[in-house]
Amino acid sequence: MNNENYKVSSYIASPIFMGIAFVLCCACAYGGYIVLSGYLFFLFLLSVITFLWGRFSEHGISVDIKADSYHAYPDQEIAMDFTLQNDKSLPLVWLEWIQEYPTNNCLSIPDDFEVCDVTNPQAEEVMKPMLCKRFSFIRWYETITWTSKFQAKQRGVYLPKQVEIHTGDGFGLCVRKKQFQLLNPPIFVIYPKRIPVATNIFFKNAWSATTGSQGIIEDVTVLRGTREYQEQDSFKRINWRLAARGDELRVNQYETIAPKSVYFFVDTASFFGVSQDNAEFEDTLSVVGSLIEELFAMGMSVGVYLPSGTDEEMPYTESTNLSDCLLLLSYANCNLQDAKFNQERVANLYATQSGNIYYVCYDGNTTKADSLFDDVGIATYSVLAYKEPEENDVSEQQIHLLSTLKRI
């Protein structure tokens, strides 16, 4: 764990004040001003004590943050485990634990923390909200552990990369601030809200195939075998040839077809400035995230692509892994108007993968998508739009409204 420190002290706890107080004390004693000399000697001792007390108070402190679950959905709970250790013989009269505030208000603040404005040491004039917890007394060689329960509010990512400790002498004259950079900071991911969705549009164009249970595609031209009839089986699946012989009812089992891949291109920039609370964008990601989970559960290969530069903290802009796809949606930011898709990666996808492409946008305007996909040879794709396109936004592509994919 790397750390760096700096101090905020009263002039009384400074070496300069010590020197001045000591010189004046000696001068007054030499001149016969005993009372004044005694007062200056008291200030000198106070300065030395507070300086040394504050200086050594920051040593031997270590911090850590852990959690059993690093991901959740809105309205779920995340329990974070905190550890504070004072590994020295000097007790701490007071201490403040400061950590970063959850961005995008993705987590609610538990009662044992409070929100305070802290000055950024690199830019003194900048104040930013932080989470703060205060301790009144910590004994020597004491380790304090506690668990705080945070409530997931909405989609987002919380990455507490550092903890700042404020402590010092018991008089408050020498305040030391020490920053701890966590070597393995935990990442708390709040996925988009899950809602019931319909996935039938992704299985409509399967040639010589029919949609079976849970959306799995079956090839009705290839009979794999039969099994005993059960009450929930459709009469269409009964093997009537065997039934005509007087045998017990049996149903056909067909060969399954591996569903095609589906790729979602989420145009975050199309939602820029739509509303102040970005409710449309959040609703869109809830639908897309729920679709991804459903399609993965059905055995379909799914990929998500976001414009490059969507968020400086985002580790990548594409993925075909379920947890990483949801992580991408949790990172997604619609406040960057100039975010663009990486055309080279789109071309690589077209050259190495096969599947259906769905362009997700706000108003169904496909001008940007046509330019992107035409340049790499993709002629056909579908559009998932939050609202119906304007009359002059005529597109040759099939457009589906996201609201029609919600199951009420």
ROMI-310846 format. One record per residue (C-alpha): residue in one letter; residue number from 1; x, y, z. Coordinates in pm, whole numbers, plus 50000, padded with zeros to 5 digits. Example, Ala and Ser with C-alpha at 12.3 -4.5 7.8 and 13.67 -1.06 7.14 Angstrom:
<vokes>
@resn->A resi->1 X->51230 Y->49550 Z->50780 .
@resn->S resi->2 X->51367 Y->49894 Z->50714 .
</vokes>
This chain:
<vokes>
@resn->M resi->1 X->50000 Y->50000 Z->50000 .
@resn->N resi->2 X->50153 Y->50327 Z->49887 .
@resn->N resi->3 X->50091 Y->50639 Z->50092 .
@resn->E resi->4 X->50174 Y->51004 Z->50093 .
@resn->N resi->5 X->50124 Y->51262 Z->50364 .
@resn->Y resi->6 X->50104 Y->51634 Z->50420 .
@resn->K resi->7 X->50021 Y->51850 Z->50720 .
@resn->V resi->8 X->49786 Y->52127 Z->50816 .
@resn->S resi->9 X->49915 Y->52287 Z->51136 .
@resn->S resi->10 X->49877 Y->52592 Z->51353 .
@resn->Y resi->11 X->50177 Y->52825 Z->51362 .
@resn->I resi->12 X->50220 Y->52726 Z->51727 .
@resn->A resi->13 X->50323 Y->52373 Z->51620 .
@resn->S resi->14 X->50589 Y->52493 Z->51375 .
@resn->P resi->15 X->50969 Y->52482 Z->51422 .
@resn->I resi->16 X->50986 Y->52856 Z->51351 .
@resn->F resi->17 X->50752 Y->52932 Z->51641 .
@resn->M resi->18 X->50955 Y->52700 Z->51867 .
@resn->G resi->19 X->51275 Y->52889 Z->51786 .
@resn->I resi->20 X->51118 Y->53232 Z->51836 .
@resn->A resi->21 X->50953 Y->53128 Z->52163 .
@resn->F resi->22 X->51277 Y->52980 Z->52295 .
@resn->V resi->23 X->51488 Y->53286 Z->52204 .
@resn->L resi->24 X->51235 Y->53528 Z->52356 .
@resn->C resi->25 X->51207 Y->53309 Z->52667 .
@resn->C resi->26 X->51582 Y->53321 Z->52719 .
@resn->A resi->27 X->51592 Y->53695 Z->52650 .
@resn->C resi->28 X->51315 Y->53768 Z->52900 .
@resn->A resi->29 X->51480 Y->53547 Z->53163 .
@resn->Y resi->30 X->51809 Y->53726 Z->53106 .
@resn->G resi->31 X->51636 Y->54065 Z->53135 .
@resn->G resi->32 X->51457 Y->53970 Z->53457 .
@resn->Y resi->33 X->51105 Y->53933 Z->53314 .
@resn->I resi->34 X->51041 Y->53605 Z->53490 .
@resn->V resi->35 X->50661 Y->53591 Z->53446 .
@resn->L resi->36 X->50681 Y->53667 Z->53075 .
@resn->S resi->37 X->50968 Y->53424 Z->53042 .
@resn->G resi->38 X->50759 Y->53154 Z->53209 .
@resn->Y resi->39 X->50469 Y->53220 Z->52973 .
@resn->L resi->40 X->50698 Y->53197 Z->52668 .
@resn->F resi->41 X->50853 Y->52877 Z->52806 .
@resn->F resi->42 X->50504 Y->52729 Z->52834 .
@resn->L resi->43 X->50437 Y->52818 Z->52471 .
@resn->F resi->44 X->50770 Y->52665 Z->52374 .
@resn->L resi->45 X->50686 Y->52337 Z->52552 .
@resn->L resi->46 X->50336 Y->52337 Z->52401 .
@resn->S resi->47 X->50483 Y->52387 Z->52054 .
@resn->V resi->48 X->50734 Y->52103 Z->52101 .
@resn->I resi->49 X->50475 Y->51862 Z->52242 .
@resn->T resi->50 X->50212 Y->51929 Z->51978 .
@resn->F resi->51 X->50470 Y->51912 Z->51699 .
@resn->L resi->52 X->50613 Y->51577 Z->51810 .
@resn->W resi->53 X->50271 Y->51437 Z->51904 .
@resn->G resi->54 X->50124 Y->51529 Z->51568 .
@resn->R resi->55 X->50429 Y->51412 Z->51376 .
@resn->F resi->56 X->50435 Y->51064 Z->51531 .
@resn->S resi->57 X->50056 Y->51021 Z->51531 .
@resn->E resi->58 X->50048 Y->50942 Z->51159 .
@resn->H resi->59 X->50300 Y->50657 Z->51180 .
@resn->G resi->60 X->50200 Y->50293 Z->51212 .
@resn->I resi->61 X->49853 Y->50342 Z->51062 .
@resn->S resi->62 X->49717 Y->50101 Z->50802 .
@resn->V resi->63 X->49378 Y->50076 Z->50632 .
@resn->D resi->64 X->49191 Y->49830 Z->50412 .
@resn->I resi->65 X->48852 Y->49791 Z->50241 .
@resn->K resi->66 X->48697 Y->49458 Z->50144 .
@resn->A resi->67 X->48356 Y->49324 Z->50048 .
@resn->D resi->68 X->48200 Y->48980 Z->50012 .
@resn->S resi->69 X->48015 Y->49080 Z->49695 .
@resn->Y resi->70 X->48159 Y->49326 Z->49448 .
@resn->H resi->71 X->47854 Y->49355 Z->49226 .
@resn->A resi->72 X->47483 Y->49408 Z->49282 .
@resn->Y resi->73 X->47163 Y->49526 Z->49123 .
@resn->P resi->74 X->46962 Y->49832 Z->49229 .
@resn->D resi->75 X->46785 Y->49783 Z->49565 .
@resn->Q resi->76 X->47034 Y->49516 Z->49671 .
@resn->E resi->77 X->47276 Y->49552 Z->49961 .
@resn->I resi->78 X->47657 Y->49554 Z->49958 .
@resn->A resi->79 X->47839 Y->49492 Z->50285 .
@resn->M resi->80 X->48182 Y->49655 Z->50296 .
@resn->D resi->81 X->48438 Y->49550 Z->50556 .
@resn->F resi->82 X->48676 Y->49820 Z->50682 .
@resn->T resi->83 X->48996 Y->49776 Z->50880 .
@resn->L resi->84 X->49188 Y->50048 Z->51067 .
@resn->Q resi->85 X->49505 Y->49957 Z->51256 .
@resn->N resi->86 X->49715 Y->50170 Z->51493 .
@resn->D resi->87 X->50036 Y->49968 Z->51509 .
@resn->K resi->88 X->50240 Y->50178 Z->51754 .
@resn->S resi->89 X->50266 Y->50254 Z->52125 .
@resn->L resi->90 X->50119 Y->50605 Z->52089 .
@resn->P resi->91 X->49736 Y->50624 Z->52121 .
@resn->L resi->92 X->49532 Y->50845 Z->51893 .
@resn->V resi->93 X->49302 Y->51092 Z->52065 .
@resn->W resi->94 X->49105 Y->51155 Z->51748 .
@resn->L resi->95 X->49102 Y->51034 Z->51388 .
@resn->E resi->96 X->48896 Y->51095 Z->51076 .
@resn->W resi->97 X->48857 Y->50835 Z->50799 .
@resn->I resi->98 X->48797 Y->51003 Z->50459 .
@resn->Q resi->99 X->48719 Y->50813 Z->50138 .
@resn->E resi->100 X->48580 Y->50892 Z->49797 .
@resn->Y resi->101 X->48211 Y->50958 Z->49750 .
@resn->P resi->102 X->48024 Y->50714 Z->49520 .
@resn->T resi->103 X->48001 Y->50866 Z->49173 .
@resn->N resi->104 X->47666 Y->50890 Z->48999 .
@resn->N resi->105 X->47499 Y->50838 Z->49341 .
@resn->C resi->106 X->47505 Y->50466 Z->49273 .
@resn->L resi->107 X->47513 Y->50383 Z->49646 .
@resn->S resi->108 X->47319 Y->50520 Z->49940 .
@resn->I resi->109 X->47526 Y->50635 Z->50237 .
@resn->P resi->110 X->47494 Y->50426 Z->50558 .
@resn->D resi->111 X->47425 Y->50592 Z->50892 .
@resn->D resi->112 X->47778 Y->50537 Z->51028 .
@resn->F resi->113 X->47924 Y->50760 Z->50756 .
@resn->E resi->114 X->47858 Y->51126 Z->50690 .
@resn->V resi->115 X->47914 Y->51342 Z->50383 .
@resn->C resi->116 X->48162 Y->51627 Z->50418 .
@resn->D resi->117 X->48335 Y->51868 Z->50180 .
@resn->V resi->118 X->48710 Y->51822 Z->50170 .
@resn->T resi->119 X->48967 Y->52044 Z->50000 .
@resn->N resi->120 X->49171 Y->51876 Z->49732 .
@resn->P resi->121 X->49540 Y->51907 Z->49836 .
@resn->Q resi->122 X->49649 Y->51933 Z->49472 .
@resn->A resi->123 X->49404 Y->52218 Z->49410 .
@resn->E resi->124 X->49333 Y->52402 Z->49732 .
@resn->E resi->125 X->49033 Y->52590 Z->49592 .
@resn->V resi->126 X->48849 Y->52274 Z->49480 .
@resn->M resi->127 X->48602 Y->52128 Z->49729 .
@resn->K resi->128 X->48450 Y->51786 Z->49669 .
@resn->P resi->129 X->48211 Y->51567 Z->49869 .
@resn->M resi->130 X->48370 Y->51277 Z->50055 .
@resn->L resi->131 X->48260 Y->51007 Z->50297 .
@resn->C resi->132 X->48377 Y->51069 Z->50652 .
@resn->K resi->133 X->48383 Y->50860 Z->50971 .
@resn->R resi->134 X->48518 Y->50995 Z->51301 .
@resn->F resi->135 X->48683 Y->50811 Z->51590 .
@resn->S resi->136 X->48729 Y->50967 Z->51935 .
@resn->F resi->137 X->49001 Y->50747 Z->52082 .
@resn->I resi->138 X->49214 Y->50464 Z->51945 .
@resn->R resi->139 X->49442 Y->50277 Z->52183 .
@resn->W resi->140 X->49798 Y->50171 Z->52112 .
@resn->Y resi->141 X->49830 Y->49858 Z->51895 .
@resn->E resi->142 X->49455 Y->49851 Z->51844 .
@resn->T resi->143 X->49284 Y->49719 Z->51531 .
@resn->I resi->144 X->48932 Y->49837 Z->51457 .
@resn->T resi->145 X->48713 Y->49649 Z->51211 .
@resn->W resi->146 X->48357 Y->49730 Z->51119 .
@resn->T resi->147 X->48105 Y->49650 Z->50848 .
@resn->S resi->148 X->47893 Y->49913 Z->50676 .
@resn->K resi->149 X->47597 Y->49819 Z->50460 .
@resn->F resi->150 X->47553 Y->50027 Z->50146 .
@resn->Q resi->151 X->47229 Y->50016 Z->49948 .
@resn->A resi->152 X->47260 Y->50001 Z->49570 .
@resn->K resi->153 X->47053 Y->50287 Z->49425 .
@resn->Q resi->154 X->47120 Y->50292 Z->49052 .
@resn->R resi->155 X->47363 Y->50182 Z->48782 .
@resn->G resi->156 X->47723 Y->50285 Z->48834 .
@resn->V resi->157 X->48073 Y->50186 Z->48946 .
@resn->Y resi->158 X->48230 Y->50276 Z->49279 .
@resn->L resi->159 X->48609 Y->50250 Z->49290 .
@resn->P resi->160 X->48755 Y->50370 Z->49623 .
@resn->K resi->161 X->49120 Y->50395 Z->49518 .
@resn->Q resi->162 X->49245 Y->50576 Z->49825 .
@resn->V resi->163 X->49168 Y->50650 Z->50189 .
@resn->E resi->164 X->49275 Y->50970 Z->50362 .
@resn->I resi->165 X->49340 Y->50970 Z->50737 .
@resn->H resi->166 X->49326 Y->51292 Z->50942 .
@resn->T resi->167 X->49478 Y->51278 Z->51291 .
@resn->G resi->168 X->49716 Y->51474 Z->51514 .
@resn->D resi->169 X->49776 Y->51592 Z->51865 .
@resn->G resi->170 X->49509 Y->51610 Z->52132 .
@resn->F resi->171 X->49497 Y->51992 Z->52121 .
@resn->G resi->172 X->49421 Y->52005 Z->51748 .
@resn->L resi->173 X->49717 Y->52232 Z->51681 .
@resn->C resi->174 X->49910 Y->51990 Z->51459 .
@resn->V resi->175 X->49685 Y->51810 Z->51212 .
@resn->R resi->176 X->49844 Y->51545 Z->50993 .
@resn->K resi->177 X->49680 Y->51412 Z->50678 .
@resn->K resi->178 X->49796 Y->51087 Z->50528 .
@resn->Q resi->179 X->49675 Y->50941 Z->50199 .
@resn->F resi->180 X->49676 Y->50564 Z->50146 .
@resn->Q resi->181 X->49669 Y->50441 Z->49787 .
@resn->L resi->182 X->49511 Y->50096 Z->49788 .
@resn->L resi->183 X->49723 Y->49855 Z->49584 .
@resn->N resi->184 X->49424 Y->49632 Z->49505 .
@resn->P resi->185 X->49126 Y->49865 Z->49532 .
@resn->P resi->186 X->48789 Y->49690 Z->49529 .
@resn->I resi->187 X->48550 Y->49765 Z->49244 .
@resn->F resi->188 X->48184 Y->49780 Z->49340 .
@resn->V resi->189 X->47966 Y->49745 Z->49031 .
@resn->I resi->190 X->47596 Y->49828 Z->49026 .
@resn->Y resi->191 X->47446 Y->49663 Z->48718 .
@resn->P resi->192 X->47156 Y->49817 Z->48525 .
@resn->K resi->193 X->46817 Y->49745 Z->48675 .
@resn->R resi->194 X->46672 Y->49412 Z->48568 .
@resn->I resi->195 X->46328 Y->49415 Z->48408 .
@resn->P resi->196 X->46123 Y->49146 Z->48230 .
@resn->V resi->197 X->46195 Y->49158 Z->47855 .
@resn->A resi->198 X->46084 Y->48974 Z->47540 .
@resn->T resi->199 X->46352 Y->48815 Z->47323 .
@resn->N resi->200 X->46138 Y->48684 Z->47037 .
@resn->I resi->201 X->46275 Y->48934 Z->46782 .
@resn->F resi->202 X->46617 Y->48771 Z->46809 .
@resn->F resi->203 X->46482 Y->48431 Z->46695 .
@resn->K resi->204 X->46248 Y->48525 Z->46411 .
@resn->N resi->205 X->46476 Y->48465 Z->46115 .
@resn->A resi->206 X->46601 Y->48113 Z->46189 .
@resn->W resi->207 X->46570 Y->47913 Z->45864 .
@resn->S resi->208 X->46404 Y->47569 Z->45894 .
@resn->A resi->209 X->46389 Y->47612 Z->46267 .
@resn->T resi->210 X->46142 Y->47679 Z->46544 .
@resn->T resi->211 X->46179 Y->47841 Z->46883 .
@resn->G resi->212 X->46164 Y->47583 Z->47161 .
@resn->S resi->213 X->46152 Y->47621 Z->47537 .
@resn->Q resi->214 X->46346 Y->47917 Z->47677 .
@resn->G resi->215 X->46409 Y->48045 Z->47325 .
@resn->I resi->216 X->46642 Y->47760 Z->47224 .
@resn->I resi->217 X->46627 Y->47707 Z->46847 .
@resn->E resi->218 X->46547 Y->47355 Z->46727 .
@resn->D resi->219 X->46590 Y->47215 Z->46376 .
@resn->V resi->220 X->46261 Y->47033 Z->46306 .
@resn->T resi->221 X->46419 Y->46856 Z->46008 .
@resn->V resi->222 X->46659 Y->46655 Z->46228 .
@resn->L resi->223 X->46498 Y->46415 Z->46476 .
@resn->R resi->224 X->46731 Y->46335 Z->46764 .
@resn->G resi->225 X->46500 Y->46090 Z->46947 .
@resn->T resi->226 X->46185 Y->46064 Z->47155 .
@resn->R resi->227 X->46091 Y->46063 Z->47521 .
@resn->E resi->228 X->45783 Y->46001 Z->47733 .
@resn->Y resi->229 X->45496 Y->46250 Z->47704 .
@resn->Q resi->230 X->45451 Y->46497 Z->47990 .
@resn->E resi->231 X->45151 Y->46719 Z->48068 .
@resn->Q resi->232 X->45326 Y->47041 Z->47973 .
@resn->D resi->233 X->45430 Y->46910 Z->47628 .
@resn->S resi->234 X->45259 Y->47052 Z->47319 .
@resn->F resi->235 X->45046 Y->46816 Z->47108 .
@resn->K resi->236 X->45247 Y->46931 Z->46806 .
@resn->R resi->237 X->45550 Y->46747 Z->46944 .
@resn->I resi->238 X->45375 Y->46411 Z->46988 .
@resn->N resi->239 X->45506 Y->46135 Z->46762 .
@resn->W resi->240 X->45174 Y->46031 Z->46609 .
@resn->R resi->241 X->45330 Y->45747 Z->46410 .
@resn->L resi->242 X->45422 Y->45566 Z->46731 .
@resn->A resi->243 X->45084 Y->45652 Z->46883 .
@resn->A resi->244 X->44906 Y->45493 Z->46584 .
@resn->R resi->245 X->45080 Y->45164 Z->46662 .
@resn->G resi->246 X->44922 Y->45165 Z->47005 .
@resn->D resi->247 X->45242 Y->45252 Z->47186 .
@resn->E resi->248 X->45250 Y->45496 Z->47475 .
@resn->L resi->249 X->45252 Y->45865 Z->47389 .
@resn->R resi->250 X->45599 Y->45995 Z->47315 .
@resn->V resi->251 X->45720 Y->46337 Z->47202 .
@resn->N resi->252 X->45987 Y->46417 Z->46947 .
@resn->Q resi->253 X->46320 Y->46567 Z->47046 .
@resn->Y resi->254 X->46488 Y->46767 Z->46770 .
@resn->E resi->255 X->46848 Y->46864 Z->46718 .
@resn->T resi->256 X->46924 Y->47204 Z->46861 .
@resn->I resi->257 X->47093 Y->47475 Z->46660 .
@resn->A resi->258 X->47350 Y->47699 Z->46819 .
@resn->P resi->259 X->47182 Y->48042 Z->46808 .
@resn->K resi->260 X->47355 Y->48316 Z->46616 .
@resn->S resi->261 X->47558 Y->48579 Z->46788 .
@resn->V resi->262 X->47409 Y->48917 Z->46871 .
@resn->Y resi->263 X->47609 Y->49238 Z->46903 .
@resn->F resi->264 X->47475 Y->49553 Z->47066 .
@resn->F resi->265 X->47630 Y->49885 Z->46962 .
@resn->V resi->266 X->47515 Y->50135 Z->47226 .
@resn->D resi->267 X->47545 Y->50491 Z->47092 .
@resn->T resi->268 X->47583 Y->50676 Z->47421 .
@resn->A resi->269 X->47638 Y->51010 Z->47248 .
@resn->S resi->270 X->47285 Y->51002 Z->47099 .
@resn->F resi->271 X->47148 Y->51049 Z->47454 .
@resn->F resi->272 X->47362 Y->51355 Z->47522 .
@resn->G resi->273 X->47154 Y->51645 Z->47657 .
@resn->V resi->274 X->46822 Y->51461 Z->47627 .
@resn->S resi->275 X->46733 Y->51526 Z->47992 .
@resn->Q resi->276 X->46904 Y->51638 Z->48310 .
@resn->D resi->277 X->46853 Y->51312 Z->48500 .
@resn->N resi->278 X->46935 Y->51092 Z->48196 .
@resn->A resi->279 X->46623 Y->50886 Z->48269 .
@resn->E resi->280 X->46593 Y->50780 Z->47903 .
@resn->F resi->281 X->46950 Y->50656 Z->47898 .
@resn->E resi->282 X->46909 Y->50463 Z->48224 .
@resn->D resi->283 X->46587 Y->50304 Z->48096 .
@resn->T resi->284 X->46761 Y->50203 Z->47773 .
@resn->L resi->285 X->47048 Y->50037 Z->47956 .
@resn->S resi->286 X->46803 Y->49850 Z->48178 .
@resn->V resi->287 X->46635 Y->49702 Z->47870 .
@resn->V resi->288 X->46966 Y->49621 Z->47698 .
@resn->G resi->289 X->47117 Y->49471 Z->48014 .
@resn->S resi->290 X->46810 Y->49255 Z->48074 .
@resn->L resi->291 X->46815 Y->49138 Z->47712 .
@resn->I resi->292 X->47181 Y->49043 Z->47742 .
@resn->E resi->293 X->47117 Y->48834 Z->48052 .
@resn->E resi->294 X->46820 Y->48659 Z->47893 .
@resn->L resi->295 X->47008 Y->48583 Z->47571 .
@resn->F resi->296 X->47310 Y->48450 Z->47759 .
@resn->A resi->297 X->47079 Y->48225 Z->47962 .
@resn->M resi->298 X->46941 Y->48088 Z->47634 .
@resn->G resi->299 X->47288 Y->47994 Z->47517 .
@resn->M resi->300 X->47333 Y->48276 Z->47270 .
@resn->S resi->301 X->47665 Y->48452 Z->47220 .
@resn->V resi->302 X->47628 Y->48823 Z->47296 .
@resn->G resi->303 X->47866 Y->49117 Z->47261 .
@resn->V resi->304 X->47848 Y->49480 Z->47370 .
@resn->Y resi->305 X->48032 Y->49770 Z->47208 .
@resn->L resi->306 X->48053 Y->50125 Z->47342 .
@resn->P resi->307 X->48212 Y->50434 Z->47187 .
@resn->S resi->308 X->48577 Y->50484 Z->47272 .
@resn->G resi->309 X->48641 Y->50737 Z->47544 .
@resn->T resi->310 X->48305 Y->50679 Z->47709 .
@resn->D resi->311 X->48473 Y->50692 Z->48051 .
@resn->E resi->312 X->48839 Y->50739 Z->48139 .
@resn->E resi->313 X->48810 Y->50471 Z->48410 .
@resn->M resi->314 X->48655 Y->50212 Z->48176 .
@resn->P resi->315 X->48897 Y->49922 Z->48114 .
@resn->Y resi->316 X->48769 Y->49839 Z->47765 .
@resn->T resi->317 X->48492 Y->49929 Z->47520 .
@resn->E resi->318 X->48384 Y->49583 Z->47403 .
@resn->S resi->319 X->48322 Y->49241 Z->47551 .
@resn->T resi->320 X->48149 Y->48908 Z->47485 .
@resn->N resi->321 X->48151 Y->48789 Z->47847 .
@resn->L resi->322 X->47831 Y->48832 Z->48049 .
@resn->S resi->323 X->47983 Y->48993 Z->48359 .
@resn->D resi->324 X->48205 Y->49217 Z->48145 .
@resn->C resi->325 X->47909 Y->49317 Z->47925 .
@resn->L resi->326 X->47716 Y->49427 Z->48232 .
@resn->L resi->327 X->48027 Y->49602 Z->48364 .
@resn->L resi->328 X->48049 Y->49799 Z->48040 .
@resn->L resi->329 X->47688 Y->49910 Z->48075 .
@resn->S resi->330 X->47756 Y->50009 Z->48436 .
@resn->Y resi->331 X->48044 Y->50231 Z->48321 .
@resn->A resi->332 X->47854 Y->50382 Z->48026 .
@resn->N resi->333 X->47838 Y->50761 Z->48022 .
@resn->C resi->334 X->47609 Y->50967 Z->47801 .
@resn->N resi->335 X->47762 Y->51303 Z->47893 .
@resn->L resi->336 X->48030 Y->51289 Z->47622 .
@resn->Q resi->337 X->47888 Y->51427 Z->47299 .
@resn->D resi->338 X->48189 Y->51338 Z->47083 .
@resn->A resi->339 X->48225 Y->50972 Z->47186 .
@resn->K resi->340 X->48274 Y->50760 Z->46874 .
@resn->F resi->341 X->48298 Y->50392 Z->46791 .
@resn->N resi->342 X->48638 Y->50254 Z->46700 .
@resn->Q resi->343 X->48601 Y->50180 Z->46329 .
@resn->E resi->344 X->48901 Y->49946 Z->46322 .
@resn->R resi->345 X->48744 Y->49725 Z->46589 .
@resn->V resi->346 X->48412 Y->49722 Z->46404 .
@resn->A resi->347 X->48593 Y->49610 Z->46088 .
@resn->N resi->348 X->48770 Y->49338 Z->46284 .
@resn->L resi->349 X->48437 Y->49217 Z->46423 .
@resn->Y resi->350 X->48289 Y->49196 Z->46073 .
@resn->A resi->351 X->48593 Y->49007 Z->45944 .
@resn->T resi->352 X->48620 Y->48750 Z->46224 .
@resn->Q resi->353 X->48266 Y->48708 Z->46367 .
@resn->S resi->354 X->47919 Y->48642 Z->46234 .
@resn->G resi->355 X->47592 Y->48746 Z->46388 .
@resn->N resi->356 X->47319 Y->49007 Z->46398 .
@resn->I resi->357 X->47401 Y->49367 Z->46482 .
@resn->Y resi->358 X->47167 Y->49586 Z->46684 .
@resn->Y resi->359 X->47235 Y->49958 Z->46695 .
@resn->V resi->360 X->47098 Y->50112 Z->47017 .
@resn->C resi->361 X->47022 Y->50484 Z->47006 .
@resn->Y resi->362 X->46780 Y->50747 Z->47131 .
@resn->D resi->363 X->46570 Y->50863 Z->46836 .
@resn->G resi->364 X->46624 Y->50601 Z->46566 .
@resn->N resi->365 X->46839 Y->50832 Z->46354 .
@resn->T resi->366 X->47079 Y->50597 Z->46175 .
@resn->T resi->367 X->47292 Y->50853 Z->45991 .
@resn->K resi->368 X->47591 Y->50789 Z->46215 .
@resn->A resi->369 X->47538 Y->50412 Z->46207 .
@resn->D resi->370 X->47506 Y->50403 Z->45827 .
@resn->S resi->371 X->47838 Y->50584 Z->45796 .
@resn->L resi->372 X->48006 Y->50353 Z->46047 .
@resn->F resi->373 X->47880 Y->50022 Z->45912 .
@resn->D resi->374 X->47893 Y->50107 Z->45541 .
@resn->D resi->375 X->48265 Y->50181 Z->45564 .
@resn->V resi->376 X->48335 Y->49826 Z->45682 .
@resn->G resi->377 X->48089 Y->49652 Z->45450 .
@resn->I resi->378 X->47800 Y->49591 Z->45691 .
@resn->A resi->379 X->47484 Y->49652 Z->45489 .
@resn->T resi->380 X->47215 Y->49515 Z->45720 .
@resn->Y resi->381 X->47156 Y->49577 Z->46089 .
@resn->S resi->382 X->46861 Y->49641 Z->46318 .
@resn->V resi->383 X->46791 Y->49944 Z->46533 .
@resn->L resi->384 X->46671 Y->49952 Z->46893 .
@resn->A resi->385 X->46543 Y->50306 Z->46957 .
@resn->Y resi->386 X->46410 Y->50467 Z->47272 .
@resn->K resi->387 X->46162 Y->50679 Z->47075 .
@resn->E resi->388 X->46019 Y->50672 Z->46726 .
@resn->P resi->389 X->46229 Y->50849 Z->46460 .
@resn->E resi->390 X->46115 Y->51176 Z->46308 .
@resn->E resi->391 X->45932 Y->51165 Z->45976 .
@resn->N resi->392 X->46236 Y->51293 Z->45787 .
@resn->D resi->393 X->46465 Y->51032 Z->45948 .
@resn->V resi->394 X->46384 Y->50756 Z->45700 .
@resn->S resi->395 X->46593 Y->50443 Z->45742 .
@resn->E resi->396 X->46619 Y->50124 Z->45540 .
@resn->Q resi->397 X->46692 Y->49927 Z->45855 .
@resn->Q resi->398 X->46435 Y->49757 Z->46074 .
@resn->I resi->399 X->46359 Y->49968 Z->46381 .
@resn->H resi->400 X->46230 Y->49827 Z->46710 .
@resn->L resi->401 X->46115 Y->50048 Z->46994 .
@resn->L resi->402 X->46269 Y->49949 Z->47325 .
@resn->S resi->403 X->45934 Y->49994 Z->47496 .
@resn->T resi->404 X->45793 Y->49705 Z->47289 .
@resn->L resi->405 X->46057 Y->49470 Z->47431 .
@resn->K resi->406 X->45936 Y->49521 Z->47788 .
@resn->R resi->407 X->45708 Y->49255 Z->47930 .
@resn->I resi->408 X->45449 Y->49399 Z->48163 .
</vokes>
